[in-house]
Structures are given as structure tokens and as C-alpha cells.
Amino acid sequence: MQSHSQSLLYLHIAVFLFGGTALFSKLIALPALDITVYRTGIAAITLFVLLYLTKKKIKLENKRDYATAILLGIVVGAHWVTYFAAMQMAGVTVGIIAFFTYPVFTVFLEPLFNKTYPKLKDLVIAFIVIFGIYLLIPEANFGNQITLGIITGVISAVFFALRNVLHKNYFVHYSGPHTMLYQTLVACLMLCLFIEVPPSQVTQADWLLILLVGIIFTAAPHSLFASSLQKLSATTAGLISCLQPLYGSILSFILLSERPNLMTIIGGFLVVSAAFYETWSVSKK
């Protein structure tokens, strides 16, 4: 399999698993920060065991890379807390939609690091994504829980876009599992002092869900996503990831009985169409 095609496959698998991650904000009866701490802790342990069993190198090459890993861990930790908080406040569908402003942020952040200008194609696709997301967002009164969730989702989008661009420019020479080991570890250590529910008070059912989200929906997709950035730009990865709202909506419909309205379907179609066009464009190259 060609490297670009393999990267696209990794990315699409990761995006599907990302789509299911939002459901755990409703399924796990814990605050967003606590979910993030336990999730990242499980993911870090899983990735360490994976690297150890496969006899892959665990240490980083130099002190500068350790500093970069700490920065990435801080950014990704902030992203995960705000991500789960957005889902809990605004609901899964609206929370994912608000978060999916991040491809637009990526389009404008990436040229700042590469000292280039955004391509016209990416700007057009970004506009389509924005319009699609606009159609998906239901009417809300400012100052209520849904509005706060939307704002929090946009903040999460900024952190995620920044993480992707930083990783692409300064940490892409490491494998997906290698880089995510350090990011999840730093995020866990950074936030563990602020947990509200200690491990002894977490129910058995919640622990099973935490293990599921930590291993299958965190360690695996983020490693695949990071690996895909070795051959794909952060902008391309961000735009293709617009499939996530579709996956999340389908899973929330099946498991949480959330029913999309006509505007949701129209907006979702625009977002998914933009993602498929970007996939086709990369495959053609």
C-alpha cells in the first residue's frame, strides 16, 4: 500500500473512533476533567506496554524533544477537558459540531508555521465546512448551557488545531504510539491534582467504560492520527476529520436516541462532501 493511501486509511479509522469518543461524556458519570485524567492514564499505560512488548524505543532523542512533548501534552490535555465539557453542556451533536470549527483554525494556523499562504482550495473547503456547521447548530439563547457548550467546543477546537500543527512541525519524526505516550502521560500528570472523584469512588461500570475509552477510543485512534500526519498535512487531516460529526451523529442516534433534523442532515452533507473531496484530492496526488 502506498504511503499516502496507508496514511488516509489510518486517518479514516481514527476519525471513526473519534466519533464514538463523545458518547462517553454522557455514558460515564464523572466530570469532564476526571474522565480526561483516567482516560489519559489508561492510554499512557497501554501505549507504554505496546512499545515495550514490540521492543520499540521509548526515550526521546534530545532535551528539546522533551520540551516539545510537554507542550503538546499541555495543549492536548486542555483540548480533552474542554471537549468533554462541551459534550456534557451542549449534548453530543452540538458539542461535536462546535468542536469542528478546528479545520478552519488549522487552515489559518498552518501557514503561520510554514511561512506560506493558505491555498484557495483549502479556503473554499473551509468555508463550506463553516456553512455546514452553521446549519447544524440549533437555535440557542446566549447565556444558557448550550451556548456555553458551543463556546467551550470552539475553545477545544483551537487547542486541537494547535496541537496538530505543532506535532506536524516539531514532533512528526516519532511514531504515532511513541508521541501519544508522552502526550497522554503529560496530560494525565498535569490534571491529576484537580480530580473531584478519586479512583476508589469510581463505580465498576464507569471503570469498564474508562478502560474502553482509554484503550480503544484514545490510544488507538490518536496513534493512528499522529501516524497519518507523517505523510499528510495538518490541514488535510483536519478537513478529512470532518467525517467525525457524521460518525458521532450515527452512533448517538443508535446508542443515545438523538434524532437529527433536516438542517442537521443538510449541514452534515456539506461537511462530509468537503471531507470526501479532500480525500480524493490527496489520493489523486
Number of C-alpha atoms within 10 A of each C-alpha: 6 8 12 17 15 14 21 24 15 21 26 22 14 23 27 20 21 25 24 21 23 27 23 22 22 15 14 19 14 18 16 22 24 22 26 30 27 22 26 31 23 22 31 27 16 21 25 18 13 15 15 12 9 8 9 13 12 15 10 14 10 8 9 11 15 14 11 17 25 19 18 28 25 22 23 24 28 20 27 23 21 26 30 30 24 32 28 21 20 22 22 27 25 25 30 29 30 29 28 29 25 27 28 22 20 28 24 18 20 23 15 13 12 10 8 9 11 16 11 9 10 19 14 12 22 26 15 17 27 22 14 24 26 16 19 24 17 12 9 11 8 9 8 11 16 22 20 16 27 25 18 25 30 25 20 30 26 22 24 27 28 22 20 26 25 21 22 21 15 14 20 19 14 18 18 23 27 23 24 31 27 23 24 32 24 23 28 25 15 16 19 17 9 10 17 12 13 10 11 7 8 14 12 10 11 16 15 12 16 26 18 17 28 26 21 18 24 25 24 23 25 25 21 24 27 29 24 28 28 20 17 20 17 27 27 20 26 28 28 25 26 28 24 26 30 21 17 24 28 19 19 21 14 11 11 14 11 15 13 15 10 11 16 22 16 14 22 25 16 19 30 21 19 24 24 16 14 21 19 12 11 15 12 7 6
